């Protein structure tokens, strides 16, 4: 009788471990993903809401995932796999966060070149002072990200990652970490390309002011040059802002390609 009870308890413990493992490993990856995902990973979203969101997404996508390894809850291997899943989720969301920083950096460049950089405001999502132009760009791309269903595509890529990066088969490779590091180069290059029209226009304006100051030294060019530069900067923003949506769509596609190439 005691042997039968022990056998039944052993079966129940195995079933519980299998059930917990099936939901626990996806939860770690999903939670790491929402920690850094744009909009959801900012200070504007509370940790309790992110936790509820991670649990809800895990409960929905787990039936679509391949079988998960069943391990002892207190083993070293379990802790290593948990850390790996968190790291994979953070790496997937980091590519989209870099995408948002491209437009923040571009807005900072434009603001400094046009004299609009003195208009500063506190970024509520990061808690730092940024130029109003950069915050305007950030709000614009966040709205585009939601309207293009970027968050749904990001979750789809997260689900696909369980097939390309199965749980228990190791974490990210060295090539993947190098790819993540190269996202910094992509961020700086893309930000300069976005800000290049405004920078070029302001360069021409400053060259014209320098020529006028050289030809007519009695004119106080610096007194009138600053407000004219600000006005021309606003005009350049108005003329170039219509193309930012297309640029964002192309950069978002590149970010998704980065996320799908993680192995």
Rosetta silent file (secondary structure, phi, psi, omega in degrees, C-alpha in Angstrom):
SEQUENCE: XXXXXXXXXXXXXXXXXXXXXXXXXXXXXXXXXXXXXXXXXXXXXXXXXXXXXXXXXXXXXXXXXXXXXXXXXXXXXXXXXXXXXXXXXXXXXXXXXXXXXXXXXXXXXXXXXXXXXXXXXXXXXXXXXXXXXXXXXXXXXXXXXXXXXXXXXXXXXXXXXXXXXXXXXXXXXXXXXXXXXXXXXXXXXXXXXXXXXXXXXXXXXXXXXXXXXXXXXXXXXXXXXXXXXXXXXXXXXXXXXXXXXXXXXXXXXXXXXXXXXXX
SCORE:     score description
SCORE:     0.000 S_00000001
   1 L     0.000  -44.580  179.577    0.000    0.000    0.000 S_00000001
   2 H   -63.976  -37.421  178.758    2.795    2.402    0.913 S_00000001
   3 H   -65.160  -39.589  178.702    4.588    1.604   -2.329 S_00000001
   4 H   -65.251  -40.842  178.662    1.446    2.361   -4.325 S_00000001
   5 H   -63.367  -42.846  178.578    0.984    5.693   -2.512 S_00000001
   6 H   -62.959  -38.290  179.443    4.626    6.585   -3.129 S_00000001
   7 H   -66.389  -40.850  178.925    4.286    5.681   -6.826 S_00000001
   8 H   -65.201  -41.881  178.290    1.170    7.845   -7.168 S_00000001
   9 H   -64.536  -36.468  178.800    2.894   10.775   -5.419 S_00000001
  10 H   -66.279  -40.238  177.323    5.879   10.364   -7.708 S_00000001
  11 H   -64.736  -41.736  179.708    3.625   10.470  -10.772 S_00000001
  12 H   -63.734  -40.369  179.077    1.859   13.562   -9.456 S_00000001
  13 H   -65.215  -37.539  177.396    5.173   15.344   -8.843 S_00000001
  14 H   -67.026  -40.256  178.336    6.319   14.532  -12.371 S_00000001
  15 H   -64.753  -40.543  178.868    3.058   15.839  -13.822 S_00000001
  16 H   -65.253  -42.650  179.132    3.368   19.018  -11.765 S_00000001
  17 H   -63.356  -40.650  178.616    6.999   19.483  -12.846 S_00000001
  18 H   -64.990  -40.921 -179.955    6.037   18.955  -16.489 S_00000001
  19 H   -67.505  -43.481  179.696    3.186   21.455  -16.243 S_00000001
  20 H   -65.124  -43.076 -178.801    5.316   24.052  -14.459 S_00000001
  21 H   -64.015  -36.228 -177.867    8.203   23.636  -16.933 S_00000001
  22 H   -64.282  -31.788 -179.798    5.888   24.046  -19.904 S_00000001
  23 H  -100.892  -22.385 -173.758    4.801   27.481  -18.694 S_00000001
  24 H   -73.724  -47.346 -177.685    7.870   28.586  -16.731 S_00000001
  25 H   -63.357  -45.592  175.772   10.472   28.677  -19.528 S_00000001
  26 H   -61.708  -33.488 -178.876    8.284   30.683  -21.949 S_00000001
  27 H   -63.054  -41.266  179.994    7.407   33.060  -19.127 S_00000001
  28 H   -62.011  -43.336 -179.390   11.055   33.978  -18.522 S_00000001
  29 H   -68.247  -42.188  179.678   11.619   34.774  -22.200 S_00000001
  30 H   -65.776  -40.726  179.668    8.367   36.720  -22.526 S_00000001
  31 H   -64.318  -42.862  176.160    9.061   38.659  -19.318 S_00000001
  32 H   -62.738  -34.883  179.197   12.545   39.615  -20.509 S_00000001
  33 H   -65.481  -44.897 -178.738   11.056   40.713  -23.822 S_00000001
  34 H   -76.021  -12.929  176.400    8.515   43.049  -22.210 S_00000001
  35 H   -65.675  -32.655 -174.905   11.178   44.500  -19.921 S_00000001
  36 H  -120.981   -0.446 -179.438   12.747   46.413  -22.841 S_00000001
  37 L   -63.754  135.020  177.942   10.003   46.488  -25.489 S_00000001
  38 L   -54.412  145.024 -176.923    9.187   50.075  -26.582 S_00000001
  39 L    74.763  -52.742 -175.709    6.163   51.587  -24.837 S_00000001
  40 L   -81.016  -24.158 -177.842    5.721   48.563  -22.547 S_00000001
  41 L   -97.402   12.048 -178.476    9.211   48.670  -21.029 S_00000001
  42 L   -91.496  175.591  178.898    9.197   52.352  -20.045 S_00000001
  43 L   -70.280  -17.546 -179.732    8.531   53.973  -16.689 S_00000001
  44 L   -69.332  -21.388  179.601    5.035   54.881  -17.839 S_00000001
  45 L  -105.043  125.337 -177.339    4.037   51.208  -17.526 S_00000001
  46 L   -71.469  157.316  178.701    4.103   49.800  -14.001 S_00000001
  47 H   -64.340  -33.630  179.031    5.936   46.596  -13.155 S_00000001
  48 H   -64.300  -41.663  179.462    2.662   44.996  -12.039 S_00000001
  49 H   -66.779  -40.276  178.309    1.085   45.646  -15.435 S_00000001
  50 H   -63.768  -37.660  177.985    4.136   44.244  -17.253 S_00000001
  51 H   -64.871  -45.302  178.495    3.974   41.143  -15.057 S_00000001
  52 H   -63.184  -39.817  179.316    0.273   40.624  -15.780 S_00000001
  53 H   -65.086  -41.755  179.407    0.921   41.188  -19.491 S_00000001
  54 H   -64.753  -41.282  178.816    3.789   38.660  -19.521 S_00000001
  55 H   -64.933  -41.612 -178.701    1.654   36.056  -17.730 S_00000001
  56 H   -65.373  -45.793  179.597   -1.260   36.630  -20.116 S_00000001
  57 H   -64.650  -38.759  178.285    0.887   36.357  -23.250 S_00000001
  58 H   -62.378  -43.390 -179.833    2.593   33.254  -21.869 S_00000001
  59 H   -64.596  -30.653 -177.670   -0.739   31.561  -21.199 S_00000001
  60 H   -79.818  -42.209 -172.159   -1.903   32.317  -24.758 S_00000001
  61 H   -89.470  -16.347 -176.675    1.222   31.293  -26.701 S_00000001
  62 H   -58.444  -41.548  177.534    2.345   28.264  -24.659 S_00000001
  63 H   -61.873  -17.063 -179.107   -0.023   25.798  -26.447 S_00000001
  64 H   -91.057   -4.253 -171.784    1.629   26.848  -29.742 S_00000001
  65 L   -95.094  159.298  176.338    5.168   26.110  -28.562 S_00000001
  66 L   -69.621  167.638  179.505    7.219   22.904  -28.857 S_00000001
  67 L   -59.130  144.448 -178.883    7.640   20.639  -25.792 S_00000001
  68 L  -101.597  148.712  177.681    9.723   22.085  -22.981 S_00000001
  69 L   -68.191  143.519  178.367   12.464   20.236  -21.045 S_00000001
  70 L  -103.972  116.817 -176.671   11.509   18.952  -17.580 S_00000001
  71 L  -130.490  163.767  175.817   14.236   19.649  -15.010 S_00000001
  72 L   -66.334  136.554 -174.018   14.632   19.742  -11.263 S_00000001
  73 L   -66.269  -26.519 -175.189   13.485   23.085   -9.934 S_00000001
  74 L  -107.463   16.377 -178.174   16.543   23.588   -7.704 S_00000001
  75 L   -86.094  160.538  177.953   19.256   22.379  -10.065 S_00000001
  76 H   -66.271  -34.907  179.738   22.042   24.536  -11.503 S_00000001
  77 H   -64.007  -36.325  177.605   20.906   23.745  -15.025 S_00000001
  78 H   -63.224  -41.968  179.151   17.483   25.201  -14.269 S_00000001
  79 H   -65.718  -38.914  179.491   19.044   28.472  -13.121 S_00000001
  80 H   -66.043  -42.421  179.178   21.234   28.644  -16.219 S_00000001
  81 H   -65.685  -38.006  177.809   18.287   28.024  -18.554 S_00000001
  82 H   -61.671  -43.835  178.516   16.258   30.686  -16.726 S_00000001
  83 H   -65.341  -38.015  178.241   19.059   33.216  -17.221 S_00000001
  84 H   -62.829  -42.629 -179.177   19.365   32.219  -20.884 S_00000001
  85 H   -66.800  -39.328  175.550   15.657   32.750  -21.504 S_00000001
  86 H   -61.871  -43.035 -178.879   15.736   36.171  -19.857 S_00000001
  87 H   -65.570  -40.163  178.290   18.753   37.141  -21.963 S_00000001
  88 H   -64.090  -43.333  178.709   17.106   35.977  -25.193 S_00000001
  89 H   -63.485  -41.617  177.935   13.948   37.964  -24.415 S_00000001
  90 H   -64.782  -40.639  179.994   15.953   41.102  -23.591 S_00000001
  91 H   -63.791  -38.438  179.412   18.005   40.720  -26.796 S_00000001
  92 H   -66.365  -43.037  179.025   14.850   40.462  -28.921 S_00000001
  93 H   -74.163  -23.092 -177.421   13.326   43.583  -27.397 S_00000001
  94 H   -66.013  -34.564  179.228   16.634   45.468  -27.490 S_00000001
  95 H   -60.636  -40.270  178.820   16.580   45.645  -31.313 S_00000001
  96 H   -72.870  -32.431  176.775   13.279   47.549  -31.207 S_00000001
  97 H   -66.828  -38.448  175.680   14.552   49.817  -28.437 S_00000001
  98 H   -62.111  -37.749  177.424   17.559   50.717  -30.607 S_00000001
  99 H   -58.737  -43.459  179.345   15.096   51.576  -33.384 S_00000001
 100 H   -67.496  -35.116  179.911   13.382   54.124  -31.126 S_00000001
 101 H   -68.402  -23.200  176.143   16.735   55.601  -30.081 S_00000001
 102 H   -59.390  -45.162 -177.165   17.520   56.292  -33.751 S_00000001
 103 H   -75.765  -30.737  174.925   14.758   58.896  -33.907 S_00000001
 104 H   -65.286  -45.400  179.280   15.640   60.349  -30.514 S_00000001
 105 H   -65.368  -40.546  177.344   19.257   60.823  -31.621 S_00000001
 106 H   -62.260  -41.684  177.639   18.139   62.244  -34.963 S_00000001
 107 H   -64.160  -36.782  177.010   15.886   64.725  -33.174 S_00000001
 108 H   -64.807  -42.261  178.577   18.759   65.782  -30.915 S_00000001
 109 H   -62.143  -46.210 -179.677   21.000   66.389  -33.941 S_00000001
 110 H   -62.952  -41.724 -178.573   18.358   68.445  -35.713 S_00000001
 111 H   -64.489  -40.893 -179.476   17.633   70.459  -32.579 S_00000001
 112 H   -69.640  -34.881 -178.509   21.292   71.291  -31.980 S_00000001
 113 H   -76.153  -29.378 -176.579   21.877   72.337  -35.605 S_00000001
 114 H   -97.642   -0.063 -178.247   18.793   74.541  -35.839 S_00000001
 115 L    81.964    6.862  179.533   19.095   76.239  -32.454 S_00000001
 116 H   -89.973    2.280 -177.394   16.044   74.452  -31.091 S_00000001
 117 H   -70.274  -17.388  179.968   18.122   72.449  -28.617 S_00000001
 118 H   -74.039  -17.108  175.670   17.598   74.989  -25.843 S_00000001
 119 L   -82.969   98.583 -175.594   13.942   73.917  -25.667 S_00000001
 120 E  -110.877  153.755  174.260   14.288   70.982  -23.273 S_00000001
 121 E  -149.364  160.132 -179.689   11.741   68.807  -21.522 S_00000001
 122 E   -83.108  124.333  175.256   11.823   65.782  -19.247 S_00000001
 123 E   -76.187  111.435 -175.923   11.303   62.509  -21.048 S_00000001
 124 L   -67.453  -22.010 -178.404    8.800   60.706  -18.773 S_00000001
 125 L   -79.533  -31.242 -178.104    9.736   57.290  -20.165 S_00000001
 126 L  -113.048  -16.836  177.513   13.485   57.578  -19.449 S_00000001
 127 L    77.587   24.531 -179.932   13.610   60.299  -16.803 S_00000001
 128 E  -126.903  161.149  177.308   16.201   62.485  -18.598 S_00000001
 129 E   -81.337  129.397  177.031   16.130   65.901  -20.263 S_00000001
 130 E  -133.484  162.340  176.111   15.823   65.752  -24.049 S_00000001
 131 E   -67.788  148.918 -179.536   15.100   68.307  -26.744 S_00000001
 132 H   -61.123  -35.680  178.864   11.450   68.908  -27.526 S_00000001
 133 H   -62.571  -42.427  178.912   12.113   67.953  -31.158 S_00000001
 134 H   -64.102  -40.170  178.023   13.505   64.568  -30.060 S_00000001
 135 H   -67.167  -34.939  176.518   10.482   63.958  -27.833 S_00000001
 136 H   -63.841  -44.361  177.211    8.210   64.908  -30.721 S_00000001
 137 H   -62.014  -40.928 -178.629    9.953   62.359  -32.938 S_00000001
 138 H   -64.070  -43.561  177.870    9.645   59.700  -30.226 S_00000001
 139 H   -62.595  -39.835 -179.868    5.903   60.246  -29.822 S_00000001
 140 H   -62.296  -48.549 -177.217    5.497   60.106  -33.602 S_00000001
 141 H   -72.038  -29.983  175.348    7.334   56.784  -34.020 S_00000001
 142 H   -64.835  -42.065  177.294    5.566   55.251  -31.019 S_00000001
 143 H   -65.740  -38.998  176.438    2.205   56.028  -32.589 S_00000001
 144 H   -64.421  -39.578 -179.444    3.434   54.619  -35.900 S_00000001
 145 H   -60.176  -41.810  179.539    4.686   51.486  -34.142 S_00000001
 146 H   -74.044  -41.381 -177.044    1.250   50.820  -32.685 S_00000001
 147 H   -68.096  -28.644  177.342   -0.686   51.771  -35.830 S_00000001
 148 L   -87.440    8.092 -178.528    1.440   49.409  -37.963 S_00000001
 149 L    58.360   36.280  178.610    0.793   46.563  -35.473 S_00000001
 150 H   -64.112  -33.218  179.748    4.496   46.437  -34.711 S_00000001
 151 H   -67.613  -35.227  178.598    3.827   45.072  -31.225 S_00000001
 152 H   -70.646  -39.156  176.781    1.869   42.138  -32.701 S_00000001
 153 H   -66.174  -35.574  178.265    4.631   41.361  -35.195 S_00000001
 154 H   -65.075  -40.525  177.567    7.167   41.540  -32.384 S_00000001
 155 H   -66.929  -36.231  176.738    5.194   38.991  -30.354 S_00000001
 156 H   -62.532  -42.959  177.521    4.974   36.767  -33.437 S_00000001
 157 H   -65.095  -35.816  176.959    8.767   36.873  -33.804 S_00000001
 158 H   -61.672  -42.494  178.333    9.064   36.092  -30.091 S_00000001
 159 H   -65.793  -41.604  178.820    6.927   32.961  -30.560 S_00000001
 160 H   -64.357  -26.086 -178.877    8.968   31.923  -33.617 S_00000001
 161 H   -65.620  -21.693  178.239   12.159   32.264  -31.555 S_00000001
 162 H   -71.626  -16.428  174.965   11.143   29.179  -29.542 S_00000001
 163 H   -93.714  -38.543  177.783   11.656   27.170  -32.734 S_00000001
 164 H   -78.899  -29.351  176.994   14.861   28.854  -33.905 S_00000001
 165 L  -127.365   76.356 -176.861   16.236   29.021  -30.331 S_00000001
 166 L   -62.568  150.064  177.799   14.682   26.052  -28.486 S_00000001
 167 L   -68.885  130.859  177.729   14.707   26.030  -24.713 S_00000001
 168 L    92.792   -5.414  179.163   17.518   23.890  -23.318 S_00000001
 169 L  -102.075   28.202 -179.366   19.652   23.887  -26.501 S_00000001
 170 L    94.440  168.231 -179.158   21.948   26.684  -25.359 S_00000001
 171 L   -98.607 -146.828 -179.359   21.621   30.440  -25.474 S_00000001
 172 L   -73.818  144.209 -179.430   22.724   33.065  -27.955 S_00000001
 173 L   -83.529  171.834  178.446   25.852   32.371  -29.970 S_00000001
 174 H   -64.588  -35.751  177.384   28.908   34.591  -30.238 S_00000001
 175 H   -63.771  -35.056  178.880   27.864   35.733  -33.714 S_00000001
 176 H   -68.145  -40.945  176.960   24.542   36.875  -32.294 S_00000001
 177 H   -63.580  -36.563  175.555   26.236   38.963  -29.597 S_00000001
 178 H   -65.879  -37.559  177.223   28.389   40.537  -32.314 S_00000001
 179 H   -64.344  -39.665  178.021   25.229   41.282  -34.303 S_00000001
 180 H   -65.627  -39.332  177.998   23.694   42.958  -31.242 S_00000001
 181 H   -64.236  -36.054 -179.929   26.854   45.050  -30.777 S_00000001
 182 H   -71.835  -11.034  174.331   26.690   46.144  -34.423 S_00000001
 183 H   -62.021  -27.187  176.075   23.229   47.546  -33.758 S_00000001
 184 H   -63.416  -43.012  176.499   25.069   50.538  -32.304 S_00000001
 185 H   -62.768  -41.313  177.734   26.676   51.242  -35.678 S_00000001
 186 H   -61.670  -39.332 -178.711   23.285   50.862  -37.339 S_00000001
 187 H   -64.544  -48.381 -178.355   21.758   53.315  -34.848 S_00000001
 188 H   -65.735  -42.423 -179.136   24.350   56.062  -35.424 S_00000001
 189 H   -64.176  -44.681 -179.031   24.337   55.637  -39.227 S_00000001
 190 H   -67.128  -37.784  179.336   20.541   55.705  -39.487 S_00000001
 191 H   -64.930  -39.821  178.661   20.260   58.731  -37.155 S_00000001
 192 H   -66.319  -40.618  178.999   22.761   60.700  -39.265 S_00000001
 193 H   -62.242  -41.168 -179.937   20.910   59.785  -42.487 S_00000001
 194 H   -67.380  -36.867 -177.570   17.612   61.001  -41.011 S_00000001
 195 H   -88.148   -5.487 -174.245   19.132   64.262  -39.774 S_00000001
 196 H   -61.909  -40.921  177.741   21.248   64.868  -42.899 S_00000001
 197 H   -58.868  -45.214  179.486   18.686   67.062  -44.779 S_00000001
 198 H   -67.087  -39.926  179.614   18.375   69.454  -41.839 S_00000001
 199 H   -64.562  -42.501 -179.985   22.135   69.441  -41.208 S_00000001
 200 H   -65.148  -42.511  179.876   22.869   70.167  -44.892 S_00000001
 201 H   -63.628  -42.264  179.344   20.308   72.974  -45.034 S_00000001
 202 H   -68.904  -30.636  176.164   21.701   74.591  -41.898 S_00000001
 203 H   -64.557  -42.542  177.230   25.237   74.264  -43.265 S_00000001
 204 H   -63.320  -41.779  179.796   24.229   76.240  -46.363 S_00000001
 205 H   -64.102  -44.538  179.811   22.535   78.870  -44.187 S_00000001
 206 H   -65.928  -35.737  175.591   25.587   79.247  -41.941 S_00000001
 207 H   -64.610  -38.234  177.549   27.857   79.539  -44.996 S_00000001
 208 H   -65.839  -40.985  177.420   25.595   82.311  -46.298 S_00000001
 209 H   -64.099  -39.978  178.409   25.765   84.121  -42.956 S_00000001
 210 H   -64.417  -38.931  177.451   29.549   83.803  -42.943 S_00000001
 211 H   -65.817  -41.694  178.441   29.752   85.255  -46.441 S_00000001
 212 H   -64.767  -40.065  178.933   27.495   88.153  -45.469 S_00000001
 213 H   -66.000  -30.948  179.055   29.565   88.838  -42.369 S_00000001
 214 H   -75.242  -39.325 -177.586   32.696   88.872  -44.501 S_00000001
 215 H   -79.062  -31.785 -178.908   31.280   91.178  -47.168 S_00000001
 216 L  -130.865   80.664 -177.282   29.519   93.560  -44.757 S_00000001
 217 L   -62.879  -24.202 -178.764   31.366   93.595  -41.423 S_00000001
 218 L   -71.097  -17.888  177.088   29.244   96.502  -40.181 S_00000001
 219 L   -79.637  135.450  177.772   26.158   94.254  -40.140 S_00000001
 220 L   -87.398   81.473 -175.059   25.565   92.387  -36.898 S_00000001
 221 H   -65.192  -36.311 -176.192   24.883   89.023  -38.547 S_00000001
 222 H   -67.719  -25.869  179.378   25.024   87.070  -35.295 S_00000001
 223 H   -71.029  -38.694 -178.432   22.195   89.164  -33.803 S_00000001
 224 H   -96.794  -15.083 -176.053   19.784   88.343  -36.623 S_00000001
 225 H   -69.789  -34.719 -176.206   21.259   84.963  -37.579 S_00000001
 226 H   -66.210  -51.502  178.282   20.002   83.070  -34.537 S_00000001
 227 H   -65.558  -33.876  177.779   16.228   83.715  -34.959 S_00000001
 228 H   -65.458  -39.329  178.523   16.529   83.251  -38.741 S_00000001
 229 H   -63.263  -41.199  178.296   18.264   79.894  -38.164 S_00000001
 230 H   -64.619  -42.419 -179.919   15.486   78.771  -35.841 S_00000001
 231 H   -65.111  -43.898  178.494   12.804   79.799  -38.324 S_00000001
 232 H   -66.299  -32.991  176.125   14.559   78.043  -41.202 S_00000001
 233 H   -62.493  -41.518  177.121   15.020   74.985  -38.988 S_00000001
 234 H   -65.330  -37.480  178.283   11.268   74.787  -38.431 S_00000001
 235 H   -66.137  -41.644  178.092   10.690   75.120  -42.169 S_00000001
 236 H   -63.161  -41.582  176.311   13.167   72.323  -42.888 S_00000001
 237 H   -60.231  -42.379 -179.942   11.426   70.117  -40.314 S_00000001
 238 H   -63.512  -38.770 -177.890    8.085   70.838  -41.946 S_00000001
 239 H   -75.340  -33.002 -174.191    9.442   69.939  -45.394 S_00000001
 240 H   -96.513  -13.728 -173.377   11.255   66.752  -44.355 S_00000001
 241 H   -68.723  -24.971 -178.296    8.867   65.376  -41.749 S_00000001
 242 H   -65.876  -23.736 -179.816    6.533   63.877  -44.356 S_00000001
 243 H   -89.751   -2.017 -177.086    9.182   61.320  -45.325 S_00000001
 244 H   -70.796  -27.798  178.507    9.805   60.060  -41.784 S_00000001
 245 H   -65.337  -42.728  178.088    6.948   57.578  -41.979 S_00000001
 246 H   -66.096  -41.087  178.314    8.507   55.784  -44.934 S_00000001
 247 H   -61.903  -40.619  179.591   11.904   55.860  -43.239 S_00000001
 248 H   -65.434  -39.528  179.382   10.414   54.374  -40.072 S_00000001
 249 H   -61.690  -42.959  178.625    8.747   51.567  -42.023 S_00000001
 250 H   -66.110  -41.856  178.935   12.071   50.634  -43.632 S_00000001
 251 H   -68.221  -36.026  176.974   13.973   50.766  -40.332 S_00000001
 252 H   -64.164  -39.137  176.466   11.264   48.725  -38.596 S_00000001
 253 H   -62.991  -41.296  177.478   11.611   46.059  -41.288 S_00000001
 254 H   -63.500  -40.824  179.148   15.377   45.993  -40.723 S_00000001
 255 H   -62.816  -40.431  177.563   14.858   45.636  -36.963 S_00000001
 256 H   -65.945  -34.649  176.490   12.543   42.666  -37.510 S_00000001
 257 H   -65.272  -39.568  176.220   15.165   41.088  -39.790 S_00000001
 258 H   -59.849  -44.291 -177.882   17.716   41.489  -37.001 S_00000001
 259 H   -66.577  -36.886 -179.964   15.376   39.766  -34.561 S_00000001
 260 H   -73.832  -23.414 -178.565   14.674   36.858  -36.917 S_00000001
 261 L   -84.437   -4.170  178.832   18.395   36.325  -37.564 S_00000001
 262 L   -64.994  126.377  177.972   19.176   35.736  -33.855 S_00000001
 263 L  -144.879    0.000    0.000   20.542   32.206  -33.441 S_00000001
